[in-house]
């Protein structure tokens, strides 16, 4: 299993404040119209409420031909900065929500 940036930490993209959590799902509950998810990662645990309006994504391996001019991408670089550790490609014109 590849674990990219596992943990809970500040994430400053288009709006602030923002947090990023990369973890394994330990438990899912529904509270009213929201979903409450308990997440575990190497150095901790978070309980997060996910409103029904939130964008939820799934990752899947894709062939290299999915990289094409005009596709929106999010690139995770290796620490030395010379090559990508991962590339997230938005599906059918959708920008990856990272």
Secondary structure, 3 states (H helix, E strand, C coil): CCCCCCEEEECCCCCCCCEEEECEEEEEEEECCEEEEEEEECCEEEEEEECCCCCCCCCCCCCHHHCCCCCCEEEEECCCCCCEEEEEECCCCCCCCC
